[in-house]
Amino acid sequence: MTDLREAYQVPAGDGPHVRMNMVMSLDGAATVGGRSGGLGDDADVATMQALRANADVVLVGVGTVAVEGYGGMRVSDDDAAWRRSRGLSAQPRIAVLSGGASIAPEHPVFAQAITRPIVLVSSEADPQRVAGLAEVADVIGTADLVDAVQQLAKAVGRRILCEGGPTVFGALIEADLVDELCLTLSPKLIAGSAPRVAHGPNESVRALALADVRRVGDELFLRYIRPAR
Ligand SMILES: NC(=O)c1ccc[n+]([C@@H]2O[C@H](COP(=O)([O-])OP(=O)(O)OC[C@H]3O[C@@H](n4cnc5c(N)ncnc54)[C@H](OP(=O)(O)O)[C@@H]3O)[C@@H](O)[C@H]2O)c1
């Protein structure tokens, strides 16, 4: 059986590699009942774990942290040993994107963290909020999203796994920062008013190339990469 961790190794390169991992229903819903958890199954969880095993840092928006429960994120002991054998730290760091520093220092993402979290804030964020967050995390002030990704890669490593949410994904598309998309196509129809996996104020068309298709039961795991420039 293929070791998913090997299959999902990050392509070699110099600069930051931003890899998105998202799941959506057949009709394009990014959530069911307000969360993404109801969309994927065990194979999706296994894929997410393999992606985390390959990441220096897991980047996630504050909106997703609020609803998806990121407190205490950690890879398994087996994944930690696999990482160490490849020269990575035992655990990926977690970085919360919160331009307005809107996340509270009391959030479980800090209290339950097993490595010191990072918070990426705008350089214009309220200094008092920033000072509060600096008690529980490494806070990085950023000029914009391009700067945020550059600083994150410099501080932690180039393998950046972004787990959403749709607002962050949309902003990364607009800034042309998406190098790879791992998209799980969940065999469900949802309808309703769930968001798409990416949204934002502007349309930004970015073509990707299909790199891999994996099928597990009725679920498809699609991998797209940025075409060579
Ligand atoms: N289907 C999937 O794969 C998937 C994955 C993840 C999440 N989700 C779902 O998506 C929903 C949450 O997503 P969301 O779109 O509401 O929130 P989100 O994208 O997780 O986070 C949005 C927040 O990120 C910060 N942010 C976004 N763009 C920024 C930028 N360019 N610069 C600085 N900060 C920026 C802002 O924080 P501040 O307010 O602090 O400025 C903003 O409020 C949940 O329902 C979750 O279940 C689905």
The ligand as a MOL file (V3000), in Angstrom:
LIG
                    3D

  0  0  0     0  0            999 V3000
M  V30 BEGIN CTAB
M  V30 COUNTS 48 52 0 0 0
M  V30 BEGIN ATOM
M  V30 1 N -14.5370 22.6870 3.2460 0
M  V30 2 C -13.3600 22.9430 3.7590 0
M  V30 3 O -12.3540 22.3370 3.3510 0
M  V30 4 C -13.2300 23.9670 4.8700 0
M  V30 5 C -11.9620 24.2640 5.3550 0
M  V30 6 C -11.8510 25.1950 6.3700 0
M  V30 7 C -12.9750 25.8200 6.8750 0
M  V30 8 N -14.1920 25.5130 6.3910 0 CHG=1
M  V30 9 C -15.3910 26.1850 6.9170 0
M  V30 10 O -15.2780 27.5730 6.6160 0
M  V30 11 C -15.8750 28.3580 7.6490 0
M  V30 12 C -14.8750 29.3650 8.1670 0
M  V30 13 O -14.2980 30.0650 7.0900 0
M  V30 14 P -14.3340 31.6540 6.9950 0
M  V30 15 O -14.1680 31.9690 5.5610 0
M  V30 16 O -15.5240 32.1810 7.7210 0 CHG=-1
M  V30 17 O -13.0810 32.0950 7.8590 0
M  V30 18 P -11.5270 31.8580 7.6440 0
M  V30 19 O -11.1590 31.9750 6.2040 0
M  V30 20 O -11.0900 30.6400 8.3710 0
M  V30 21 O -10.9350 33.1030 8.4800 0
M  V30 22 C -11.2620 34.4120 8.1160 0
M  V30 23 C -10.3970 35.3700 8.9180 0
M  V30 24 O -9.0380 35.2430 8.5220 0
M  V30 25 C -8.4130 36.5080 8.5510 0
M  V30 26 N -8.0440 36.8570 7.1850 0
M  V30 27 C -8.6250 36.4430 6.0250 0
M  V30 28 N -8.0080 36.9940 4.9680 0
M  V30 29 C -7.0180 37.7610 5.4750 0
M  V30 30 C -6.0180 38.5860 4.8900 0
M  V30 31 N -5.9120 38.7400 3.5730 0
M  V30 32 N -5.1650 39.2300 5.7110 0
M  V30 33 C -5.2550 39.0810 7.0300 0
M  V30 34 N -6.1730 38.3180 7.6650 0
M  V30 35 C -7.0340 37.6750 6.8750 0
M  V30 36 C -9.4330 37.5000 9.0920 0
M  V30 37 O -9.2290 37.5800 10.5030 0
M  V30 38 P -9.5560 38.9190 11.3490 0
M  V30 39 O -11.0450 38.9790 11.4310 0
M  V30 40 O -8.8820 38.7420 12.6480 0
M  V30 41 O -8.9750 40.0640 10.5520 0
M  V30 42 C -10.7470 36.8280 8.7420 0
M  V30 43 O -11.8120 37.2060 9.5710 0
M  V30 44 C -16.3170 27.3840 8.7160 0
M  V30 45 O -17.6920 27.1360 8.5380 0
M  V30 46 C -15.5040 26.1480 8.4230 0
M  V30 47 O -16.1720 24.9930 8.8620 0
M  V30 48 C -14.3450 24.6030 5.3820 0
M  V30 END ATOM
M  V30 BEGIN BOND
M  V30 1 1 1 2
M  V30 2 2 2 3
M  V30 3 1 2 4
M  V30 4 1 4 5
M  V30 5 2 4 48
M  V30 6 2 5 6
M  V30 7 1 6 7
M  V30 8 2 7 8
M  V30 9 1 8 9
M  V30 10 1 8 48
M  V30 11 1 9 10
M  V30 12 1 9 46
M  V30 13 1 10 11
M  V30 14 1 11 12
M  V30 15 1 11 44
M  V30 16 1 12 13
M  V30 17 1 13 14
M  V30 18 2 14 15
M  V30 19 1 14 16
M  V30 20 1 14 17
M  V30 21 1 17 18
M  V30 22 2 18 19
M  V30 23 1 18 20
M  V30 24 1 18 21
M  V30 25 1 21 22
M  V30 26 1 22 23
M  V30 27 1 23 24
M  V30 28 1 23 42
M  V30 29 1 24 25
M  V30 30 1 25 26
M  V30 31 1 25 36
M  V30 32 1 26 27
M  V30 33 1 26 35
M  V30 34 2 27 28
M  V30 35 1 28 29
M  V30 36 1 29 30
M  V30 37 2 29 35
M  V30 38 1 30 31
M  V30 39 2 30 32
M  V30 40 1 32 33
M  V30 41 2 33 34
M  V30 42 1 34 35
M  V30 43 1 36 37
M  V30 44 1 36 42
M  V30 45 1 37 38
M  V30 46 2 38 39
M  V30 47 1 38 40
M  V30 48 1 38 41
M  V30 49 1 42 43
M  V30 50 1 44 45
M  V30 51 1 44 46
M  V30 52 1 46 47
M  V30 END BOND
M  V30 END CTAB
M  END
